[in-house]
């Protein structure tokens, strides 16, 4: 299942992240692909704010991993030099109720969970588009639950 969505600006990208948060249930990885400035972190900030009430979540570019209440984890693999996520304990993080947001997932493609929702962002500045593709039943269910526009 694939969905394509156009977003006007950063504010709408954050709002889409919040809507996506409402649709995603535990045990699912959300993998965000796109060039620098495409809106991956902005989308994650909306997702995290909706889930946790934390209004601004910085990107874990230098720490690689940030944990949030409610078994929510945000990984930014931009600076990852190896393609092995085992050092993060990925299998332990993706527990039945955990949600994992992964920016730059292509840096660790071999270690990604089979069950995942892929978000491909394109564009910079004002206006961008995204494509969502489901890999597995949980991801397909998330796409069916997604309500956009709100």
PLY file of the C-alpha trace (Angstrom):
ply
format ascii 1.0
element vertex 150
property float x
property float y
property float z
element edge 149
property int vertex1
property int vertex2
end_header
0.00 0.00 0.00
1.39 3.41 -1.02
0.09 6.91 -0.29
1.33 10.23 -1.72
0.81 13.53 0.09
1.73 17.16 -0.65
2.67 19.44 2.25
2.81 23.25 1.99
5.40 24.12 4.62
7.19 23.14 7.85
4.07 23.78 9.93
2.04 21.39 7.81
4.91 18.85 7.95
4.78 18.99 11.78
1.00 18.60 11.67
1.35 15.59 9.40
3.82 14.08 11.90
1.17 14.48 14.62
-1.45 12.80 12.42
0.96 9.97 11.69
1.56 9.58 15.42
-2.16 8.98 15.92
-2.08 6.21 13.30
1.06 4.33 14.38
0.81 1.71 17.10
3.55 -0.05 19.06
5.98 -2.44 17.48
6.46 -0.44 14.30
9.51 1.30 12.86
8.92 4.48 10.86
11.84 5.01 8.45
12.30 8.54 7.07
14.22 8.96 3.82
15.13 12.25 2.16
17.90 14.74 1.49
19.17 17.23 4.05
16.46 19.81 4.64
13.64 17.65 3.27
11.70 17.76 6.57
12.54 14.46 8.29
13.31 16.04 11.66
10.35 18.43 11.41
8.02 15.49 10.80
9.58 13.64 13.76
9.09 16.69 15.98
5.37 16.72 15.20
5.16 12.98 15.85
7.01 13.26 19.18
5.03 16.30 20.34
1.75 14.52 19.67
2.89 11.37 21.51
4.63 12.94 24.49
3.54 16.56 24.84
7.18 17.64 24.46
6.86 20.74 22.24
10.35 20.69 20.71
12.43 17.54 20.30
15.95 18.14 18.99
17.37 15.79 16.41
19.69 13.17 17.90
22.27 13.82 15.16
25.23 13.61 17.53
23.86 11.17 20.11
22.27 8.91 17.44
19.46 7.84 19.79
16.95 9.70 21.95
14.41 7.89 24.12
11.04 9.42 25.04
8.28 8.39 27.44
5.90 5.75 26.20
8.55 3.57 24.51
9.22 6.05 21.72
12.73 6.15 20.25
14.20 8.55 17.70
17.35 7.54 15.82
19.28 9.80 13.45
21.82 7.68 11.57
23.32 10.49 9.47
26.66 10.23 11.29
26.65 6.44 11.56
29.81 5.05 10.05
28.99 1.37 10.39
25.98 -0.45 9.00
25.37 -2.45 12.17
22.66 -1.29 14.57
23.23 -4.15 17.01
25.18 -1.83 19.33
21.93 0.08 19.90
20.09 -3.07 20.94
17.55 -2.52 18.16
15.77 -5.79 18.90
15.28 -4.74 22.53
14.17 -1.24 21.56
11.54 -2.50 19.12
9.57 -4.26 21.83
5.89 -5.06 21.20
4.76 -1.58 22.34
7.73 0.50 21.15
7.71 2.90 18.22
10.98 3.69 16.47
11.53 6.76 14.28
14.63 6.34 12.10
16.13 9.19 10.07
18.65 8.16 7.39
17.67 4.46 7.59
19.61 3.71 4.40
22.79 3.94 6.52
21.79 0.68 8.21
19.59 -0.96 5.59
20.60 -4.51 6.46
19.56 -4.06 10.10
16.12 -2.53 9.52
13.09 -4.45 10.73
11.08 -6.09 7.98
7.88 -4.66 9.47
8.13 -0.89 8.86
6.50 2.17 7.44
8.69 4.04 4.96
8.29 7.79 4.53
10.13 9.37 1.59
10.28 13.17 1.69
11.15 15.28 -1.30
11.61 19.05 -1.49
13.14 21.76 0.63
11.94 25.02 2.10
8.32 25.78 1.34
6.42 22.88 -0.18
7.40 19.26 -0.15
5.88 15.95 -1.00
6.05 12.63 0.72
5.34 9.06 -0.17
4.36 6.49 2.42
4.81 2.80 1.77
3.84 -0.03 4.07
5.98 -3.09 4.62
4.01 -5.58 6.63
0.56 -5.79 8.21
1.18 -3.32 11.07
2.41 -0.71 8.60
-0.61 -1.29 6.36
-2.93 -0.89 9.34
-1.19 2.39 10.22
-1.80 3.70 6.70
-5.46 2.72 6.92
-5.79 4.57 10.27
-4.03 7.70 8.99
-6.40 10.68 8.77
-4.99 13.43 6.58
-5.88 16.15 6.27
-7.15 16.23 9.85
0 1
1 2
2 3
3 4
4 5
5 6
6 7
7 8
8 9
9 10
10 11
11 12
12 13
13 14
14 15
15 16
16 17
17 18
18 19
19 20
20 21
21 22
22 23
23 24
24 25
25 26
26 27
27 28
28 29
29 30
30 31
31 32
32 33
33 34
34 35
35 36
36 37
37 38
38 39
39 40
40 41
41 42
42 43
43 44
44 45
45 46
46 47
47 48
48 49
49 50
50 51
51 52
52 53
53 54
54 55
55 56
56 57
57 58
58 59
59 60
60 61
61 62
62 63
63 64
64 65
65 66
66 67
67 68
68 69
69 70
70 71
71 72
72 73
73 74
74 75
75 76
76 77
77 78
78 79
79 80
80 81
81 82
82 83
83 84
84 85
85 86
86 87
87 88
88 89
89 90
90 91
91 92
92 93
93 94
94 95
95 96
96 97
97 98
98 99
99 100
100 101
101 102
102 103
103 104
104 105
105 106
106 107
107 108
108 109
109 110
110 111
111 112
112 113
113 114
114 115
115 116
116 117
117 118
118 119
119 120
120 121
121 122
122 123
123 124
124 125
125 126
126 127
127 128
128 129
129 130
130 131
131 132
132 133
133 134
134 135
135 136
136 137
137 138
138 139
139 140
140 141
141 142
142 143
143 144
144 145
145 146
146 147
147 148
148 149
